[in-house]
Amino acid sequence: MPIERKTDLRILKTRNAIKETFKEMVCEMDASRITIRELTDRAMIHRKTFYLHYTCIEALYEDMLAELAGKYYEEIDQIAADAPFTEVNRIFFTFMAAQEPYMEKIVCSVSYREFADKFFLSMLHHNRSRHNPYAKFTPEEQNIINTFLGVSSCNLYRQWIADGKKIPLDSLIELSGQLFMNGVSSIL
């Protein structure tokens, strides 16, 4: 039987301090202004301590987004792999609406777009690895279909945030599902 190793409490506290400080900084500033020096000063840790956990600031972004992607995978994996797109759409918007403010900023701010795009791409790849309803199309056609669905979902979410979430989440899910399944002609 393998020995289960527990992570040292000091390591957990330090990682938590780094991540919580990072979240605060994301909410306050553009990506280009977040530096290791500023983060370590705010988290009250030494720069060398940061480097024990991450090789660079981008590695911290990757870790944070991988953690969130894992939580999304847990949610989406609870439905059947071949669930209708409307159900996948519901999971996506429900998951995104439940995120902390820093994630809204990462998804919606242009300065964080590179990281948001990687996050959404990983979500799409996970969904396609479970089930590919577009397998009969050429790879190039699948790229177009997946780009349409991915970019549209992201931008609908971004617009919902920009509009102050005035549309109830259930209405957003229903409207976006109709648009995806039937196109604009379905609502005219």
GUMI-200863 format. One record per residue: x, y, z of N, C-alpha, C, O in turn. Coordinates in steps of 0.001 Angstrom, whole numbers, padded with zeros to 6 digits, always signed. Example, Ala and Ser with C-alpha at 12.3 -4.5 7.8 and 13.67 -1.06 7.14 Angstrom:
BEGIN
+013190-005690+007800+012300-004500+007800+013200-003300+007800+014236-003319+008465 +012850-002250+007080+013670-001060+007140+012900+000030+007870+013409+001138+008039 
end
This chain:
BEGIN
+000841-001178+000000+000000+000000+000000+000890+001246+000000+001774+001375+000847 +000656+002175-000959+001517+003353-001029+001333+004263+000187+000244+004373+000750 +002412+004898+000563+002371+005833+001680+001828+007162+001163+002312+007715+000174 +000825+007649+001853+000243+008935+001461+001011+010044+002160+001110+010067+003387 +001545+010950+001382+002314+012057+001956+001417+013270+002076+000683+013620+001151 +001490+013893+003211+000742+015117+003431+001661+016290+003144+002843+016275+003487 +001100+017299+002514+001883+018492+002244+002036+019269+003542+001082+019439+004301 +003230+019728+003776+003544+020515+004968+002595+021713+005055+002333+022375+004051 +002089+021986+006242+001156+023084+006467+001757+024430+006060+001042+025296+005556 +003049+024612+006271+003697+025868+005874+003651+026060+004362+003460+027173+003874 +003829+024954+003619+003774+025023+002165+002361+025399+001721+002186+026238+000837 +001363+024781+002329-000027+025102+001997-000353+026561+002303-001008+027233+001506 +000100+027048+003446-000149+028445+003818+000521+029407+002836-000062+030420+002452 +001747+029078+002437+002461+029942+001499+001772+029957+000144+001565+031022-000437 +001416+028778-000364+000704+028723-001652-000610+029483-001583-000971+030199-002517 -001322+029326-000478-002587+030032-000317-002354+031543-000302-003116+032292-000914 -001316+031994+000386-001000+033427+000432-000665+033948-000967-001105+035031-001350 +000104+033185-001715+000451+033581-003082-000810+033681-003931-001011+034675-004630 -001656+032664-003875-002859+032637-004716-003860+033718-004321-004444+034363-005192 -004065+033923-003036-005008+034947-002596-004505+036347-002958-005289+037203-003366 -003224+036574-002811-002644+037862-003186-002768+038062-004698-003099+039154-005159 -002504+037019-005452-002638+037072-006908-004070+037449-007292-004269+038307-008152 -005056+036828-006675-006464+037128-006972-006774+038604-006727-007439+039252-007535 -006286+039125-005605-006498+040543-005297-005869+041432-006360-006473+042410-006801 -004659+041089-006766-003946+041900-007749-004639+041859-009112-004705+042874-009806 -005152+040693-009494-005876+040580-010767-007061+041541-010763-007326+042207-011763 -007770+041612-009643-008937+042495-009554-008563+043978-009608-009392+044816-009963 -007329+044297-009260-006893+045683-009177-006126+046205-010382-006106+047412-010623 -005491+045311-011146-004574+045809-012175-004537+044927-013408-004982+043779-013386 -004000+045480-014480-003816+044726-015709-002705+043699-015537-001862+043818-014648 -002718+042701-016391-001752+041600-016317-000310+042092-016379+000548+041571-015667 -000036+043074-017209+001344+043540-017377+001908+044203-016124+003125+044338-015993 +001040+044618-015203+001501+045294-013991+001739+044336-012821+002302+044730-011800 +001315+043092-012970+001528+042129-011892+002957+041596-011986+003350+040973-012972 +003707+041860-010941+005103+041412-010904+005317+040517-009685+004548+040550-008725 +006362+039730-009747+006708+038875-008616+007067+039730-007406+006695+039409-006277 +007772+040790-007639+008168+041674-006525+006939+042232-005812+006856+042187-004585 +005986+042757-006583+004765+043310-005983+003984+042213-005254+003499+042417-004142 +003871+041065-005887+003127+039960-005287+003780+039495-003991+003092+039298-002989 +005079+039319-003999+005757+038831-002796+005728+039870-001668+005629+039516-000493 +005814+041142-002031+005696+042198-001013+004320+042149-000357+004201+042200+000867 +003296+042052-001176+001927+042008-000639+001647+040735+000154+000957+040774+001173 +002174+039624-000304+001951+038345+000380+002861+038181+001601+002720+037238+002380 +003795+039119+001748+004761+039111+002849+005582+037824+002875+005741+037168+003904 +006094+037498+001689+007015+036367+001569+008244+036841+000804+008205+037864+000121 +009301+036110+000922+010532+036434+000215+010392+035985-001247+009700+035010-001537 +011043+036692-002145+010997+036311-003563+011486+034887-003782+010927+034161-004605 +012516+034480-003061+013025+033115-003201+011958+032095-002827+011906+031004-003393 +011119+032451-001885+010028+031557-001481+009051+031382-002635+008573+030276-002889 +008759+032470-003332+007882+032373-004505+008464+031371-005498+007743+030527-006030 +009771+031465-005745+010422+030608-006736+010498+029141-006299+010750+028264-007124 +010287+028876-005036+010185+027486-004591+008877+026852-005072+008765+025631-005175 +007892+027708-005365+006568+027238-005771+006307+027402-007268+005627+026575-007875 +006840+028454-007853+006590+028769-009270+007871+029258-009928+008681+029945-009306 +008042+028896-011188+009238+029326-011914+009131+030766-012395+010142+031443-012582 +007891+031233-012596+007654+032588-013089+006193+032943-012832+005414+032092-012403 +005825+034175-013087+004451+034621-012849+003467+033887-013769+002330+033620-013382 +003916+033565-014991+003057+032842-015931+002720+031445-015412+001632+030928-015663 +003666+030838-014684+003408+029517-014095+002316+029608-013031+001543+028668-012849 +002255+030726-012338+001181+030939-011362-000161+031044-012085-001143+030433-011664 -000205+031819-013172-001428+031894-013980-001858+030496-014410-003018+030113-014257 -000907+029745-014946-001217+028397-015441-001761+027509-014324-002712+026756-014533 -001168+027595-013163-001622+026795-012024-003049+027174-011611-003889+026305-011373 -003304+028457-011533-004635+028930-011138-005688+028481-012159-006772+028033-011785 -005362+028605-013438-006326+028225-014468-006486+026706-014561-007578+026214-014846 -005417+025973-014326-005516+024508-014321-006404+024039-013165-007177+023091-013303 -006281+024707-012050-007126+024378-010891-008604+024613-011232-009458+023779-010929 -008890+025743-011856-010269+026041-012262-010758+025081-013336-011903+024631-013295 -009900+024769-014290-010279+023821-015338-010634+022476-014724-011597+021834-015145 -009867+022049-013736-010164+020793-013056-011543+020810-012411-012264+019813-012439 -011902+021944-011835-013237+022070-011231-014325+022023-012309-015388+021438-012100 -014054+022635-013449-015011+022556-014554-015164+021107-015016-016281+020642-015244 -014051+020400-015153-014109+019000-015595-014968+018168-014646-015733+017308-015082 -014837+018429-013351-015668+017712-012376-017146+017968-012637-017964+017052-012561 -017483+019216-012942-018888+019573-013211-019393+018934-014502-020449+018301-014516 -018650+019098-015563-019108+018617-016870-019121+017090-016910-019937+016497-017615 -018237+016462-016172-018176+014998-016161-019351+014364-015420-019513+013143-015437 -020165+015185-014774-021342+014666-014091-022508+014429-015047-023483+013769-014688 -022408+014966-016262-023469+014716-017245-022957+013697-018262-021754+013469-018384 -023881+013101-018975-023507+012106-019982-022600+012745-021025-022789+013905-021392 -021619+011990-021500-020677+012502-022498-021397+012982-023752-020955+013938-024389 -022497+012333-024112-023243+012723-025312-024485+013556-024982-025450+013568-025746 -024454+014251-023838-025574+015122-023455-025797+016168-024543-024851+016563-025226 -027030+016616-024709-027286+017646-025728-026492+018918-025448-026153+019225-024305 -026210+019636-026510-025411+020857-026366-026045+021821-025374-025326+022511-024651 -027362+021887-025319-028021+022804-024391-027640+022496-022938-027550+023408-022116 -027417+021227-022623-026998+020850-021273-025541+021243-021030-025201+021724-019949 -024692+021043-022017-023296+021475-021917-023251+022998-021738-022477+023512-020930 -024078+023701-022489-024183+025152-022402-024607+025573-020985-024059+026525-020429 -025579+024863-020410-026042+025173-019052-024905+025006-018046-024706+025862-017185 -024159+023908-018153-023037+023665-017237-022001+024786-017373-021507+025311-016376 -021677+025144-018626-020676+026192-018863-021077+027498-018179-020294+028056-017410 -022286+027991-018450-022687+029284-017900-022898+029234-016389-022592+030201-015692 -023406+028142-015885-023578+028001-014433-022218+027997-013745-022033+028647-012716 -021269+027260-014318-019921+027210-013757-019277+028587-013783-018743+029045-012772 -019323+029243-014924-018676+030548-015046-019315+031581-014122-018610+032411-013548 -020633+031542-013970-021326+032514-013118-020971+032337-011643-021130+033269-010856 -020499+031167-011265-020180+030878-009871-018739+031252-009500-018335+031075-008350 -017968+031763-010450-016559+032048-010194-016371+033342-009404-017237+034216-009375 -015217+033426-008772-014852+034606-007995-014602+035794-008933-014362+035604-010125 -014659+037017-008394-014457+038215-009231-013146+038224-010020-013112+038741-011137 -012073+037667-009470-010810+037682-010206-010930+036922-011519-010299+037286-012511 -011739+035868-011526-011900+035084-012751-012690+035870-013789-012405+035786-014984 -013673+036626-013342-014393+037500-014273-013420+038452-014952-013499+038680-016159 -012502+039006-014168-011531+039944-014728-010614+039231-015724-010327+039770-016792 -010155+038029-015386-009284+037288-016304-010012+037005-017617-009417+037096-018690 -011272+036669-017533-012041+036330-018725-012406+037574-019531-012399+037540-020761 -012722+038660-018851-013281+039827-019545-012267+040907-019920-012495+041642-020881 -011174+041024-019203-010202+042077-019479-009294+041673-020642-008795+040549-020703 -009097+042600-021541-008247+042355-022704-006830+041992-022279-006175+041186-022939 -006352+042573-021190-004970+042318-020780-004744+040875-020323-003604+040414-020272 -005811+040171-019994-005701+038777-019560-006173+037794-020634-006250+036592-020382 -006481+038289-021805-007112+037473-022847-006318+036212-023184-006909+035154-023401 -005007+036307-023231-004174+035140-023548-004447+034000-022563-004561+032841-022961 -004549+034336-021292-004786+033312-020269-006216+032780-020341-006448+031582-020176 -007167+033672-020586-008563+033246-020712-008738+032318-021906-009442+031312-021816 -008101+032653-023021-008217+031813-024217-007675+030408-023969-008263+029426-024422 -006559+030309-023255-006003+028998-022921-006970+028217-022041-007147+027011-022213 -007588+028910-021103-008552+028282-020201-009742+027721-020980-010131+026569-020790 -010312+028543-021855-011475+028096-022625-011114+026989-023610-011910+026083-023852 -009926+027064-024169-009475+026017-025078-009349+024681-024348-009710+023636-024890 -008838+024716-023117-008723+023471-022353-010100+022903-022031-010282+021685-022027 -011070+023772-021763-012442+023313-021498-013017+022637-022749-013630+021573-022663 -012814+023260-023894-013325+022710-025152-012660+021376-025472-013338+020429-025871 -011355+021291-025305-010639+020034-025562-011150+018920-024650-011306+017776-025077 -011403+019266-023405-011927+018266-022477-013293+017765-022952-013556+016562-022970 -014148+018704-023332-015484+018309-023813-015384+017427-025050-016102+016432-025154 -014509+017771-025986-014377+016984-027215-013737+015634-026951-014009+014670-027668 -012895+015548-025940-012295+014251-025616-013341+013294-025044-013197+012075-025139 -014374+013849-024460-015462+013023-023922-016424+012596-025024-016888+011457-025049 -016717+013518-025930-017677+013248-027002-017489+014292-028103-017410+015489-027828 -017418+013827-029347-017280+014741-030477-018465+014560-031416-018442+013690-032286 -019500+015379-031245-020672+015238-032117-020396+015676-033556-021246+015505-034430 -019222+016234-033802-018883+016749-035128-017864+015867-035841-017217+016310-036790 -017720+014645-035397-016706+013736-035938-016886+013463-037431-015915+013124-038106 -018093+013601-037959-018317+013322-039377-017786+014441-040279-017682+014277-041494 -017456+015572-039668-016923+016694-040434-015404+016561-040564-014762+015860-039782 -014848+017233-041548-013391+017243-041709-012776+017964-040503-013460+018722-039816 -011506+017728-040255-010852+018442-039136-010967+019966-039277-011141+020674-038285 -010870+020455-040497-010972+021906-040721-012385+022415-040409-012559+023485-039826 -013384+021631-040806-014770+022017-040495-015013+021954-038986-015701+022808-038427 -014453+020953-038340-014574+020858-036887-013935+022067-036210-014465+022585-035227 -012808+022509-036730-012156+023703-036176-013075+024916-036258-013162+025698-035312 -013762+025073-037389-014683+026202-037564-015844+026084-036579-016193+027056-035909 -016434+024908-036491-017569+024686-035583-017149+024938-034138-017839+025644-033402 -016025+024366-033735-015569+024534-032355-015177+025974-032050-015405+026457-030941 -014595+026655-033018-014257+028067-032826-015528+028884-032650-015603+029734-031763 -016527+028629-033491-017808+029335-033363-018401+029126-031973-018785+030089-031309 -018477+027883-031535-019087+027586-030239-018272+028172-029087-018827+028779-028172 -016956+027987-029139-016102+028476-028060-016068+029983-027961-016260+030544-026883 -015825+030640-029078-015744+032106-029083-017099+032715-028745-017179+033695-028004 -018147+032142-029282-019481+032673-028996-019817+032532-027518-020320+033476-026908 -019548+031376-026938-019825+031179-025509-019053+032189-024667-019616+032818-023771 -017765+032343-024956-016926+033296-024218-017466+034710-024334-017597+035426-023341 -017775+035095-025553-018211+036467-025770-019602+036733-025208-019878+037846-024760 -020476+035746-025222-021785+035917-024574-021600+036105-023071-022252+036954-022464 -020720+035322-022478-020423+035470-021050-019837+036854-020777-020253+037534-019840 -018877+037267-021594-018257+038586-021411-019292+039704-021520-019259+040661-020748 -020210+039581-022480-021232+040605-022649-022181+040625-021455-022596+041695-021009 -022522+039460-020941-023388+039371-019768-022738+040091-018587-023412+040814-017853 -021431+039894-018403-020699+040582-017336-020685+042089-017609-020948+042882-016705 -020379+042487-018847-020317+043909-019203-021662+044603-018978-021705+045787-018643 -022747+043870-019160-024093+044426-018957-024528+044379-017499-025682+044672-017186 -023623+044015-016614-023929+044005-015194-024801+042838-014745-025469+042918-013714 -024796+041764-015512-025574+040552-015182-027055+040866-014990-027720+040278-014137 -027560+041798-015791-028960+042212-015645-029945+041142-016099-031070+041076-015604 -029527+040319-017028-030372+039203-017457-030170+038079-016438-029028+037735-016133 -031246+037503-015907-031053+036379-014982-030287+035239-015662-030422+035013-016864 -029489+034536-014877-028654+033457-015407-029483+032443-016189-029073+032023-017271 -030631+032046-015670-031471+031071-016378-031901+031599-017747-031975+030837-018711 -032183+032899-017833-032571+033494-019117-031383+033517-020082-031543+033260-021275 -030195+033825-019562-028982+033795-020386-028759+032395-020948-028447+032236-022128 -028918+031395-020107-028709+030007-020533-029728+029625-021598-029376+029012-022606 -030979+029981-021381-032023+029639-022356-031808+030366-023688-031879+029750-024751 -031545+031672-023629-031346+032449-024852-030116+031977-025618-030172+031800-026835 -029017+031774-024921-027799+031324-025607-027999+029932-026188-027519+029649-027286 -028694+029065-025476-028984+027728-026000-029800+027778-027270-029537+027039-028220 -030809+028665-027285-031621+028827-028496-030780+029352-029646-030896+028868-030772 -029947+030324-029376-029102+030895-030427-028151+029842-030985-027973+029750-032199 -027539+029049-030108-026609+028026-030567-027332+026938-031354-026841+026485-032387 -028478+026527-030872-029169+025390-031505-029919+025786-032772-030023+024988-033703 -030435+026993-032817-031308+027373-033935-030868+028621-034679-031447+028952-035714 -029891+029300-034196-029460+030535-034837-030424+031670-034546-031429+031485-033861 -030118+032816-035060-030925+034001-034810-032352+033825-035306-033285+034376-034722 -032531+033058-036385-033888+032891-036929-034832+032277-035913-036045+032452-036030 -034313+031557-034910-035167+030913-033914-035830+031905-032969-036841+031576-032348 -035283+033115-032847-035858+034057-031903-036627+035187-032578-037178+036055-031901 -036666+035178-033897-037384+036231-034614-038839+035894-034763-039597+036672-035343 
end
